[in-house]
């Protein structure tokens, strides 16, 4: 279907202490499912918007009306292969779905950037010497490289980023990097206006078979702790509004809660089909 990732859900599997999968009794755990995600080339360790889409289907197409009546919210728990348990909650009044995902903080980049391959990779990602960085960080939990553009470049500067995917794949990163985030601070932000973006981003994962992800929940498990640290030092801002500047684009609200990230957004059903084997 020409989509970057596909989510697969089952009626419920769980891991015992020996890391063996056991089928859950769906009558005793009706709101627990198992989820896995695949790109065209590999299984993904985490896919936020695949989870959002799966949640939308479960909530609005597979939840009987009698189970919705009288409820303000409903929550589903997903068991995953590598990231433990994830949560998804729908607000029935406005259709907003909130994902409860693990946080993946980043740290100042290691000396790899001084290596020749590091400089070559960043040059291949940005695509122009005129695009300057003010910060380079790395999230070891997901092997994600975060590149922050200078604030004055703003939204237009981020849109000019033009990665050379062929060159990126030719560079041997020593398996140090799986995906790349390029981000920039929001322009002329009025912090009291929740609909003005606090930050913009783009997300590239050619090593995972995804040249550019239209809207990536995974990226925001890194971006949320990063921008919370950068923007919320006075404690006034907690809920960040984010916009991803892919060709299709997307937006979400991000909230850091301890070692978890809450990402809230709207999902829409665009097609239905039946797979015939």
PEZI-V434105 format. One record per residue. N is the residue number from 1. RES is the residue in one small letter. SS is DSSP state (H for helix, E for strand, C for the rest). BURIAL is # if it has 24 or more other ideal C-beta (glycine too) atoms within 12 Angstrom, else .. D_FIRST is the distance of its C-alpha to the first C-alpha in Angstrom with 1 decimal. Layout:
# PEZI-V434105
n->(N,N)
res->(RES,RES)
ss->(SS,SS)
burial->(BURIAL,BURIAL)
d_first->(D_FIRST,D_FIRST)
This chain:
# PEZI-V434105
n->(1,2,3,4,5,6,7,8,9,10,11,12,13,14,15,16,17,18,19,20,21,22,23,24,25,26,27,28,29,30,31,32,33,34,35,36,37,38,39,40,41,42,43,44,45,46,47,48,49,50,51,52,53,54,55,56,57,58,59,60,61,62,63,64,65,66,67,68,69,70,71,72,73,74,75,76,77,78,79,80,81,82,83,84,85,86,87,88,89,90,91,92,93,94,95,96,97,98,99,100,101,102,103,104,105,106,107,108,109,110,111,112,113,114,115,116,117,118,119,120,121,122,123,124,125,126,127,128,129,130,131,132,133,134,135,136,137,138,139,140,141,142,143,144,145,146,147,148,149,150,151,152,153,154,155,156,157,158,159,160,161,162,163,164,165,166,167,168,169,170,171,172,173,174,175,176,177,178,179,180,181,182,183,184,185,186,187,188,189,190,191,192,193,194,195,196,197,198,199,200,201,202,203,204,205,206,207,208,209,210,211,212,213,214,215,216,217,218,219,220,221,222,223,224,225,226,227,228,229,230,231,232,233,234,235,236,237,238,239,240,241,242,243,244,245,246,247,248,249,250,251,252,253,254,255,256,257,258,259,260,261,262,263,264,265,266,267,268,269,270,271,272,273,274,275,276,277)
res->(x,x,x,x,x,x,x,x,x,x,x,x,x,x,x,x,x,x,x,x,x,x,x,x,x,x,x,x,x,x,x,x,x,x,x,x,x,x,x,x,x,x,x,x,x,x,x,x,x,x,x,x,x,x,x,x,x,x,x,x,x,x,x,x,x,x,x,x,x,x,x,x,x,x,x,x,x,x,x,x,x,x,x,x,x,x,x,x,x,x,x,x,x,x,x,x,x,x,x,x,x,x,x,x,x,x,x,x,x,x,x,x,x,x,x,x,x,x,x,x,x,x,x,x,x,x,x,x,x,x,x,x,x,x,x,x,x,x,x,x,x,x,x,x,x,x,x,x,x,x,x,x,x,x,x,x,x,x,x,x,x,x,x,x,x,x,x,x,x,x,x,x,x,x,x,x,x,x,x,x,x,x,x,x,x,x,x,x,x,x,x,x,x,x,x,x,x,x,x,x,x,x,x,x,x,x,x,x,x,x,x,x,x,x,x,x,x,x,x,x,x,x,x,x,x,x,x,x,x,x,x,x,x,x,x,x,x,x,x,x,x,x,x,x,x,x,x,x,x,x,x,x,x,x,x,x,x,x,x,x,x,x,x,x,x,x,x,x,x,x,x,x,x,x,x,x,x)
ss->(C,C,C,C,C,E,E,E,E,E,C,C,E,E,E,C,C,C,C,C,E,E,E,C,C,C,C,C,C,C,C,E,E,E,E,E,E,E,C,C,C,C,E,E,C,C,C,H,H,H,H,H,H,H,H,H,H,H,H,H,C,C,C,C,H,H,H,H,C,C,C,C,E,E,E,E,E,E,E,C,C,C,C,C,E,E,E,E,E,E,E,C,C,C,C,C,E,E,E,E,E,E,C,C,C,C,E,E,C,C,H,H,H,H,C,H,H,H,H,H,H,H,H,H,H,H,C,C,C,C,C,C,E,E,E,E,E,E,E,C,C,C,C,E,E,E,E,E,E,C,H,H,H,H,H,H,H,H,H,C,C,C,C,C,H,H,H,H,H,H,C,C,C,C,C,C,C,C,E,E,E,E,E,E,E,C,C,C,C,C,C,C,C,C,C,C,C,C,E,E,E,E,E,E,E,H,H,H,C,E,C,C,C,C,C,C,H,H,H,H,H,H,H,H,H,H,H,H,H,H,H,C,C,C,C,C,C,C,E,E,E,E,E,E,C,C,C,C,C,E,E,E,E,E,E,E,E,C,C,E,E,E,E,E,E,C,C,C,C,C,C,C,C,C,C,C,C)
burial->(.,.,.,#,#,#,#,#,#,.,.,#,#,#,.,.,.,.,.,.,.,.,.,.,.,.,.,.,.,.,#,#,#,#,#,#,#,.,#,.,.,.,.,#,#,#,#,#,#,#,#,#,#,#,#,#,#,#,#,#,.,.,#,.,.,.,.,.,.,.,.,.,.,#,#,#,#,#,#,#,#,.,#,.,#,#,#,#,#,#,.,.,.,.,.,#,#,#,#,#,#,#,#,#,#,#,.,.,#,.,.,#,#,.,.,.,.,#,.,.,#,#,#,#,#,#,#,.,.,.,#,.,#,.,#,#,#,#,#,.,#,#,#,#,#,#,#,#,#,.,#,.,#,.,#,.,#,#,#,.,#,.,#,.,.,.,.,#,.,.,#,.,#,.,.,#,#,#,#,#,#,#,#,#,#,#,.,.,#,.,.,.,.,.,.,.,#,#,#,#,#,#,#,#,#,#,#,#,#,#,#,#,#,#,#,#,#,#,#,#,#,#,#,#,#,#,#,#,#,#,#,.,.,.,.,.,#,.,#,#,#,#,#,#,#,#,.,.,.,#,#,#,#,#,#,#,.,.,.,#,#,#,#,#,#,#,#,.,.,.,.,.,.,.,.,.,.)
d_first->(0.0,3.8,5.5,9.0,9.8,9.5,12.8,14.6,17.8,20.7,23.9,25.8,27.0,29.6,31.3,35.0,37.4,36.7,32.9,32.2,29.7,31.3,29.8,30.8,32.7,30.3,33.4,35.0,31.9,29.7,28.3,27.3,24.0,22.6,19.4,17.7,14.9,13.0,11.5,10.4,14.2,16.1,17.0,17.7,21.1,20.2,17.3,18.8,16.0,14.1,17.5,17.9,14.7,15.9,19.4,18.5,17.2,20.3,22.7,21.9,20.4,22.1,25.4,28.0,29.9,33.2,31.9,31.1,34.4,36.9,34.7,34.1,31.5,29.7,28.7,26.4,27.0,24.3,25.6,23.8,24.5,25.8,26.4,28.4,28.0,26.0,26.6,24.9,27.1,26.5,29.2,29.3,31.3,28.9,25.6,25.7,24.1,25.9,24.6,27.4,26.5,28.7,30.2,30.0,32.9,33.4,36.7,38.3,37.0,38.7,40.7,37.6,37.4,40.8,39.4,38.5,34.8,34.5,35.8,33.6,30.4,31.2,32.1,28.8,26.9,29.0,29.2,32.6,36.1,36.7,34.3,36.5,36.0,38.2,36.8,34.9,34.1,32.4,30.9,31.9,30.2,26.7,27.8,26.7,28.7,29.4,30.8,32.6,33.5,37.0,37.2,38.5,35.3,33.5,30.2,30.7,31.4,28.2,26.2,28.1,26.8,25.0,24.2,24.6,21.8,23.4,26.8,25.5,24.2,27.5,29.6,30.7,30.6,32.2,29.1,30.5,27.4,23.8,22.6,24.4,25.0,26.8,28.6,31.4,33.7,33.4,35.8,38.8,37.8,39.8,39.5,40.5,37.5,34.5,32.1,33.1,30.9,32.9,30.5,27.5,25.1,22.3,20.6,19.8,18.7,18.3,20.2,17.3,14.6,14.0,16.0,16.2,14.9,14.8,16.9,18.2,20.3,21.4,22.9,24.9,26.5,28.2,28.6,30.2,33.1,33.6,33.9,35.8,38.4,38.5,38.8,40.2,43.4,45.6,43.8,43.2,39.4,37.3,34.2,32.2,29.9,27.1,24.8,22.1,22.2,18.7,17.6,15.9,18.6,19.6,22.8,24.4,27.9,29.0,32.0,33.5,35.4,37.2,34.7,31.8,29.6,28.7,25.7,25.5,22.9,21.3,17.9,16.6,14.5,12.3,10.8,11.8,11.0,12.8,12.0,14.8,16.4)
